[in-house]
Amino acid sequence: MKQYDAIVIGAGQAGGPLAKKLALAGKKTALIEKRWIGGTCVNDGCTPTKTMVASAKMAYMAANSAHLGVNIKKFSVNMPKIKARKDEIVHRFRDGSQHGLEETKGLDIIWGEATFTGHKTISVMPNSGGKAKELSAELIFINTGAKTFIPGIEGLNEINYLTSTTILDLEEAPEHLMVIGGNYIGLEFGQMFRRFGSRVTIVERSGRIVSREDEDVSEELDKILKAEDITILTNAVTTSLKQKKAGKITATVKVGDKTEKVKCSHVLIAVGRMPQSEALNLAKTGVETDERGAIKTSDTLETNVKGIYALGDVKGGPAFTHISYNDYTIVYRNLIMGEKLTIKNRPVPYCMFTDPQLGSIGLNETEAKKQKIKYTVAKLPMAYVARAIETGDTRGFMKALVDPDTKEILGATILGVEGGETMTILQMAMMGGITYEQIRWFIFAHPLYAESLNNLFMSLDT
């Protein structure tokens, strides 16, 4: 049994930096990783998908340049080159992070899968084979992330279905991609592959896509995607899948009271993700989880077992890279710097990288109504935004909720070009206590998308 001061399980966006900082703070640290440094973000999520989204955006611009006076008569999509570019960037980010960890004194990287064998004892079966390594530490940090949830659809296991990980390895655009799930992951991939030349059908169980967003946001995004000839089926449940020897797949989909047959070449499963906690054998150490397998933590990210913490997607809650990274900063600053930080009431900004982007912070109308919070809505179509008109892309709108009494900004949703960047300005205003009345008189550089925040809040007077 090798004794450490700290053990970090999982080298994701919390685990990697935390292990490095703990080692630099003088703690003998082990970092256990069964796959690759960087976690989902670098290897299967943010980095590869946003790299490919950039290629899809270029294809869209080439196909829609005539209204700007530029006629591109012919262009082609080179999927092997798109994949090669994606792979190069992923390796660059992953290898750079790994090199930094390997050079850190006092930090051991152990490649294999971790399993608890006792209160604070862990067994690691090395990827290279051989005898299991036994480790122990008073401080243990779990950052094992989440994985694709695979629904129980008849025939699913008999077809070569895709996940958000395996679809990244395609070197040819599907002839017809059926996406099961009409939320953030499914919509990003659906639009991306439509722009690469695939026919795309999105099947969503609920009554509208991105059902967690306000209804007007769902409706506008639905309109934007359908304008690109993406088929969207809502109130739709895939009941069975069957693949012929030639590779063609027939999906039986119940849409409302009717049953339809959707013939496609590929199926992407994008109905959600689930915490990767099962293999940890948490019962051995007494760490509690919920019914989904998410590890329960306090507001300081400590589990019910003192000295064991959970960070990132494995603990449930908002499943975003930036939340995982923030988890690391909170735990590190509390343990090493003596601060008293918690995750209670922290802002949770996010951005969906469809085109245009959907950026959101704070409350939306649906949440405000549930909480019975008094609010007023400011809304501005992108068609009224000078920068959007000038660049030729007026899809979407800006929307903010404000407190009519205190003039505070309660939340914002920006569906438009650079929606995430514009949303971030309002996040900073919210965190700094800047009111919407102050923003309406701000001086912004002209002409920027942010400048139209003046007009957004001026609309409250009309």
Secondary structure, DSSP 8 states (H G I E B T S, - for coil): -EEEEEEEE--STTHHHHHHHHHHTT--EEEEESS-TTHHHHHTSHHHHHHHHHHHHHHHHHHT-GGGT---------HHHHHHHHHHHHHHHHHHHHHHHHTSTTEEEEEEEEEE-SSSEEEEEETT-SS-EEEEEEEEEE---EEE-----BTGGGS--B-TTGGGG-SS--SEEEEE--SHHHHHHHHHHHHTT-EEEEE-SSSSSSTTS-HHHHHHHHHHHHTTT-EEE-SEEEEEEEE-TTS-EEEEEEETTEEEEEEESEEEE-S-EEE--GGG-GGGTT--B-TTS-B---TTSB-SSTTEEE-GGGG-S---HHHHHHHHHHHHHHHHS------TT----EEE-SSSEEEEEE--HHHHHHTT---EEEEEEGGG-HHHHHHT---SEEEEEE-TTT--EEEEEEEETTHHHHHHHHHHHHHTT--HHHHTT----TT-TGGGHHHHHHGGG-
